Amino acid sequence: MTQSKERDYVLGTHDQELERLGVQHRAWRPVVLDCWKKAGVTVGSRVLDVGAGPGYATVDLAEIVGHIGGVVAVERSSNFVKAIKSAIQARSLSNVDVHELDLMNDALPAGPFDFAWCRWVLCFVSDPELLVKKIAHVTRQGGQAIFHEYGHYRTWRFFPQRASLEEFRAHVIATWREAGGEPDTGLQLPSWLTKNGFDVRSVMPRIFCLRPNDYMWQWIARARSNRCDLCKQSPRRSGCGRERRGFVHAESARA
């Protein structure tokens, strides 16, 4: 991957971002594990991890499906690919294949997969409906695609409200869209799924009210810190302040 492609990850692919993504994964891990359990991910499953990042979910999935199952992780960032390979080597996982590719320009690895897992990816790619189509193509008949996406970004706020947060959130949304993404992609996802042969089985909103002593608060704090640092380095790419992320889970099964 070229250095320019590494840089166009909104929050970067450096060590600080690897750490932040680890906090994010741990914060959401109980919700995610429950989601996978309800979907039926188990020993022997073959799972496609779409936009795997540094591989935190990849490792969890590999340990769940066991040696008779398999996980195929696809990721564009060479830095993140190195992190995935390092993690699976450290855990002696032999059931993971890693592919460095661009989700928009390259074909996904050949299926069929029992499950596809796609967390906070559609909201950043230039053509999310195309990615849904690609996922449908490699998911087996009767298989399931599980998406975690934003649905109402503007609901991220403090109570009582803070003017600085309101201003920052509006700036984040504007610059996000200027970069070609869409923070509220979850609202359009069900129609893309049905158009591409999926039956939508559930759409589950995840709503949390947090205090600073909640672990998930650390995810918010790290996201704010990293974005502020990037704002200082490259204000055209990022914002500084706090942000609120809506969360929508759409779980789908192919007809």
Residue pairs with C-beta under 8 A, 6 or more apart in sequence:
1 76
1 77
1 78
1 100
5 76
5 77
5 102
6 12
6 13
6 77
6 78
6 79
9 17
9 77
10 124
10 176
10 179
10 230
10 237
10 238
11 17
11 20
11 223
11 226
11 227
11 230
11 238
12 226
12 230
13 77
13 79
13 80
14 79
16 226
16 229
17 226
18 54
18 80
18 83
19 222
20 222
20 223
20 225
20 226
21 53
21 54
21 56
22 54
22 56
23 218
23 219
23 222
24 219
24 222
24 223
25 32
25 56
25 57
26 215
27 215
27 216
27 218
27 219
28 148
28 216
28 219
29 60
31 206
32 57
32 60
32 119
32 148
33 60
35 146
35 148
35 249
35 251
36 61
36 64
36 115
36 117
36 146
38 251
39 115
39 144
39 146
39 251
40 115
40 144
41 47
41 61
41 64
41 65
41 114
41 115
42 64
42 65
43 64
43 65
43 66
43 68
43 69
44 65
44 66
44 68
44 69
45 64
45 65
45 69
45 114
45 115
46 65
46 69
46 70
46 71
46 72
46 112
46 113
46 114
46 115
47 61
47 65
47 69
47 70
47 71
47 72
47 113
47 114
47 115
47 116
47 117
48 71
48 72
48 74
48 108
48 109
48 111
48 113
48 115
48 116
48 117
48 135
48 138
48 139
49 55
49 57
49 58
49 61
49 71
49 72
49 73
49 74
49 117
50 74
50 103
50 108
50 116
50 117
50 118
50 121
50 131
50 135
51 74
51 75
51 76
51 103
51 118
51 119
51 120
51 121
52 58
52 73
52 74
52 75
52 80
52 84
52 98
53 75
53 77
53 80
54 80
54 83
54 84
54 87
55 73
55 75
55 80
55 83
55 84
55 87
55 88
55 98
56 87
57 117
57 119
58 71
58 73
58 84
58 87
58 88
58 96
59 87
59 88
59 91
59 93
61 71
61 117
62 71
62 88
62 91
62 93
62 95
62 96
63 91
63 93
65 71
65 95
66 95
67 94
67 95
69 95
70 95
70 96
70 97
71 95
71 96
71 97
72 96
72 97
72 98
72 99
72 109
72 113
73 84
73 96
73 97
73 98
73 99
74 98
74 99
74 101
74 103
74 108
74 109
75 81
75 84
75 98
75 99
75 100
75 101
76 100
76 101
76 102
76 103
78 100
81 98
81 100
84 96
84 98
85 98
88 96
88 98
97 109
99 109
101 107
101 108
103 121
103 125
103 131
103 134
104 125
104 126
104 127
104 130
104 131
107 134
108 134
108 135
108 137
108 138
109 138
110 138
111 137
111 138
111 139
111 140
112 138
112 139
112 140
112 141
112 143
113 138
113 139
113 140
113 143
114 140
114 143
114 144
115 139
115 143
115 144
115 145
115 146
116 135
116 138
116 139
116 143
116 144
116 145
116 146
117 146
118 131
118 135
118 145
118 146
118 147
118 148
119 147
119 148
120 148
120 149
120 150
121 131
122 128
122 131
122 132
122 147
122 149
122 185
122 189
123 149
123 150
123 176
123 181
123 182
123 183
123 184
123 185
123 186
124 181
125 131
125 181
126 180
126 181
128 182
128 185
128 188
128 189
128 192
129 188
129 192
129 195
129 196
132 145
132 189
132 192
132 193
132 196
133 196
135 145
136 145
136 196
136 197
136 198
136 254
139 145
139 254
140 254
141 254
141 255
142 253
142 254
143 253
143 254
144 201
144 251
144 252
144 253
144 254
145 193
145 198
145 251
145 252
145 253
145 254
146 249
146 250
146 251
146 252
147 186
147 189
147 249
147 250
147 251
147 252
148 247
148 248
148 249
149 185
149 186
149 189
149 247
149 248
149 249
149 250
150 183
150 184
150 185
150 186
150 245
150 246
150 247
150 248
151 184
151 186
151 187
151 205
151 246
151 247
151 248
152 184
152 187
152 246
152 248
153 169
153 172
153 173
153 183
153 184
153 244
153 245
153 246
154 169
154 173
154 244
154 246
155 244
155 246
156 169
156 242
156 243
156 244
156 245
156 246
157 165
157 166
157 169
157 244
158 165
158 242
162 242
164 241
164 242
165 241
165 242
165 244
167 241
168 239
168 240
168 241
168 242
168 243
169 241
169 242
169 243
169 244
171 239
171 241
172 183
172 227
172 239
172 241
172 243
173 183
175 236
175 237
175 238
175 239
176 182
176 183
177 183
179 237
182 188
183 245
183 246
184 246
186 246
186 248
186 250
187 248
189 248
189 250
190 200
190 203
190 250
193 200
193 250
193 252
194 200
197 254
197 255
198 252
198 253
198 254
198 255
199 252
199 253
199 254
199 255
200 250
200 251
200 252
201 251
201 252
201 253
202 249
202 250
202 251
203 248
203 249
203 250
203 251
204 248
204 249
204 250
204 251
205 247
205 248
205 249
206 247
206 248
206 249
207 247
208 216
210 216
210 217
210 220
211 217
220 242
220 243
223 243
223 245
224 241
224 242
224 243
227 238
227 239
227 240
227 241
227 243
228 240
228 241
230 237
230 238
231 238
231 239
231 240
232 240
